[in-house]
Amino acid sequence: MDNRKLGNAGEDLACRYLQKEGYEILERNKHYSRFCEIDIIAKYKNTHIFVEVKTRKSDAFGTPFEAITKACLLYTSDAADE
């Protein structure tokens, strides 16, 4: 499975999980700038949730959490403020 297919499969799985937990999926792969794409925007009650999905075959190159950079967090925060 190539990286794009693996990433899409991870996002599909995340969406199904969130929906099962009562979240409403508002948007997927929303581009805010050339530097920022939000994988999933969801809503739970009155709160909007921005989800970054990191799907890995193994932790050999780090955990998904470790793959989220400071720049990614800053761009996501800026997008949420819009």
N, C-alpha and C positions, 0 to 999 in steps of 0.2 A: 504494500500500500504506500503510495507516495505521500509526501508531507501534507499537501493540500487536502487529499481525501481523508487522511488521519485527522487533520484539524477540523474539517467539516463534520466528521463522525463524532468528535468530541463535543462540538457545539450542539449537534442534534441531541446527544445524550444529556448535556447540561440543560437544554430547553425542556426535554421530557421530564427531567427530575424537578426543575423549578415549577413546571405546570402541575405536576403531581402534588407538590407542596403548597399549591394555591397561588402561585405567582402568575401574573398575566404577562405574556411576552409582547412587548410593544414594538420592538424593532431588532433586527439582526444586521451585523456588519455595517453599522452606521459610520460613514466617513465624516469627520469634523474638519479635518485638514489633511494635508499630505503626510502629516506625521501621526495622525490619530485616527484609529478605527476602534469603535467600541463593538466587541463581539456580540453582546446581548444587552439590550435595555429592557428591563422588566419592571413591573409595578407590584408591590405587595401592600395591600390596604392603601394608605396615602403616601407611601414612600417609593421613590424611584430608585432602582438598583442598577448599577453599571457593572457588568460581568466581563472579566477578561478570562478567556478559556485557554489553558495551556495543556495540550494533550501530548503525552510522551509514551513511547514504546517501553522505555526503561528510564531509570534514574542515573544511567551511566554518565550523562553530561549535566547532571544537576536535577533538582526537583522542579516541578512546574512553578512553585513559589519563587525559587531562585531565578527563574527566567524573566520575572517581571522587573523591569529596570526602573530606576528613579525617573527617567524621562517619560516612560509609559505612565507612571502614576501622575506626573505633573500634567501631561497632555489630557489624561482622563479627567483630572480635577478641573482643568480649564474648560473642557467640553461640558462637564456637569454644570458649571456656572453659567453657561449660555442660556 
